[in-house]
Amino acid sequence: MSDHSEDKLFTQERQQAILTYVETHKNATVAELCQLFKVSTGTIRNDLREMEKLKLVTRTHGGVLIRSKTGLEMMATEKEVRNHDAKVVVARRALEQIEDGDTLLLDTGSTTLELAKLLSERKGLSVITNDLQIAIILEDMPGVVNLFIIGGAVRQKLHCVIPFNRDSGLSELIIDKAFMGANGFTLKNGATTPDVRQANLKKEMIACASNVILLIDSHKVGHDTFAKFAEVSDISILITDTISEEDRAGIEARGVMVISE
């Protein structure tokens, strides 16, 4: 790996750590971040400038605030950056639920994208997706014998497709396992997403699946976004990186298996 690549990787890791810190504390000062990460003021300001361009944070005079709105949806590139390590962990746990010969539905999302990258470890899979990036990854993957993409309008910068009308054709299919993404999940409102059209498609996906497996990193638990697409009882398995005992007990009490640390 070149020195430039190593520097870029280190910068991404630091920015991820900054984001985690700011999400936990809701805000932070430049001086505070400099002391925490042992870097210069200029380095932190550059980090925050890049993170603001990705709409991950909002810069203030001398500091930074976390961005959080129920109707706001991040672009695909932003999602891939946020909590990436946790998403890789979730994807690896999700792979354990997949057997050779399964028919799968992979919902659009950065965590399902990480799962798609692992499917070469299985054989004889049939996969349906509405995510353009996932389709490209799976197109030449030896373990995938059948690949279908849901047609419709492309959501720009989100790398996914929304059907032109309510009939996506999914109602005629029988899916072994649907791996779903979500922008938020609470016991009160179930799984949510910022876009109503996306929520309608997700409902269709869930309706045709024998098993619904929700993949979410821990930062999404306890948060709602605009449109509900699944009740807690619609979910067979919830897979996350880490979860509190209180949340685990509440979810399991609804009949949902929870897989985490």
N, C-alpha and C positions, 0 to 999 in steps of 0.2 A: 504494500500500500504506500502511495506517495505521501510526502509530508503534507501536501495540500489536502489530500483526502483525510488524513488523520486530524488535521486542524478543523476541517469541516465537521467531522464526526464529533470531536470534542465540543465544538460550538453547539451542535444540535443537542448533545447530552446536557450541557449547561442550560440551554434554553428550556428543555423539558423540565429540568429541576427547578428553574425559576418559575415556570408555569404552575408546577405542583405546589410550590411554596405560596405563590400569590393566591391560588385557588383555596388553600387552607386558611390563609390569613386575610383574604379579601383585598388586601392592598399591601404595598411595600414601598420603601423609599430607595432611591439609588444608593445612598450611603449604606443602608442596611444590606442591600444585595451585594455591594462591593465587599463588605466585611464577611458576609456569609460565604461567598464563592472565591474570595482571595484574588480578585481581579481589579483592574483599574476602572475609574469612572467612565472613561471612553468606551471600554469593552462592554460594560453593562448598558450604556446608552445605545450602543449599536445593537445589542441583543434585543432591547425593548423596542427599538425602531423596527427591526425585522418582524418581531412578534406582533406589533401593532398592524403592520402591513397584512399579516395573515389573519387579522381580526381576532387574535387570541386574547389581547389585553388592550386597555386604553391608557395611554400615557398621560400623566398629569405633571404639573410643575414640581420637579424633584422626585417624582415617583411613578407609580403605576397602579391601576385598578383592574380587577378581573371583569371581563365582559360576561353578562348572563341575562338573556332574554328568552322567554318561552317561545316566541315566534321567530327567533333567529336561527338560521341553519348555516353551519360552516361549509365552506367549499371542500371538495374532496381532498385537496392538498393540505388543508388545515386539519382535517380529521386524521390524516395519516401521521401528522406530527404529534398531535395531542395524545398523551398517555400510550405511546407506541409500545413500550415494553410490556405494559399490562395487557394490551391487545394480543401480543404474541403469546403470552401465557394462556390467555383465554382460548385462542385458536388451537393451541396444542392440546388442551383439555377437550376441546370440541372434537378433535380428530379421533379421540378414543371412543366416541359414540358412533363412528362410521365403520361399517363392515364392507368387505368386498361385495360388489354387485348391487349396492344400494342405489336407489333413485333419490336424488337430493334436489332440494330447492335452496339456492343461496341468495338471500336478500342482498340488496346493495348495502355497502358499508365498509368501513376500514377494518373492522374485526373479521368480517366474513371474507374480505380480501386476503387477510393473513391466513385464514383457513384454506382458501383456494390454493395458496402456494404450497400447502402441505399434502394435497390430494394425490401427489405422485406416489405416496406411500401406500395407496390402496389400488385395487384392480377392479375392472369391469363396472365402473361407475357411470350412471346417467345423471347429468346435471342440467338444471334449468335455472336461469338467472335473469335479472333485469339490470345487471351491472356490466358496463362495457369493459372495464378493466379486468374483472373476473373472467369474462368471456375470452379476452385476449390471452390471459395466463393459461387458461384451460384448453385453448384451441389445439395445441400440439402436445398436450400432456398424455403420455402413454396410458395412464390408468383410467382416463376418461374415454369411454367408447361412444357415448352419445352426448352431444352438447346442444342445448336449445337456448335461444335468447328471446325474451318477451319483446314483442314489437310495440312501437308507439313513438312518442315524441321524446327527444333527448333533453334532459335537464342540464343545461350548459353549466360547466365547471363542477358538476356533481357526478358526471360519468355514469348516469343511470337513465333508464327509460320509463316513461309513464304511458300506459295505453291510451289511445285516442278516445275510447269510451269505456263503459263499465265492463264490457265483455273482453277480458284478456285471453280467454280460452282455457284458463286454468281449471275451470269447473269440470272439464272433461277429463282431467288428469288425476292419477292416484300417486301421491308422493309418499315415500317412506319417512323422510325426515326433512323438515323445513328449518333451516338455520336463519334466524331472524336477527336483525339489528334494531336498535332503538336509541333515541336521543335522551330518553328519560324513563324511569321506572319507579313507581310507588305502590304500596299496598292499596291505597285508596283508588288510584286511577289506572293501575296496570301499566302497560307499555305505551309510550307516546312518541310522536314525531312532529316536527314543526309544520309539515305540509299536509293539507287535507287530501290531496290527490294521492300522495304517497301512502297515507293511512288507508285509503280505500283499496289500493293494490295489496297492501300488506294483509288486510282482512281476507282478500281472495286467496292469498298464499296460504294463510293459516287454515282456511276452510277445506283445502284439498290435501292437507298433510295428516298422516297418521300420528306423527309425533312432531311437536313444535318445540324447538330448542332456541331459547333466547340467549344471545351472546352480548354481554355488556360489561364494560370495565366498571370498577367500583365507584368512580366519580359520578356515574349516571344514576346510581341508586339513591332514592330520596329526592329526586328532582322530576318535575313535570314539564313537558312542552305542550304545544298547542292542541294537537289532535290525537285522540286515543285510537289505537288499533287493536288492542287485545286486553281482555280482562286477565287478572292473575290466573284464574281457573282455566284459561285457554292454553296456558303454557305447560308443557310436560316437564321440561328441564330448564333451569336457569343456570348458566355458567358464567362465573365472574372470577376476577383475580383474588379479591378478598372481600369479606363481608362481616358485619358485626353479628354477634350471637343473637341480638334482638331481632335484626332484620331476617336472619336465617330462620329463626323460630316462627316468625310471622308468615313468611313465604311458605315454609314447609307445612304449616297449619292449614294452608289452602290446597294442599295436595300436590305441591310442586317440588320436585327433587332439586336440591341446590348443590352445585359442584363448585368448590373453591378451595382455598388453602385449608 
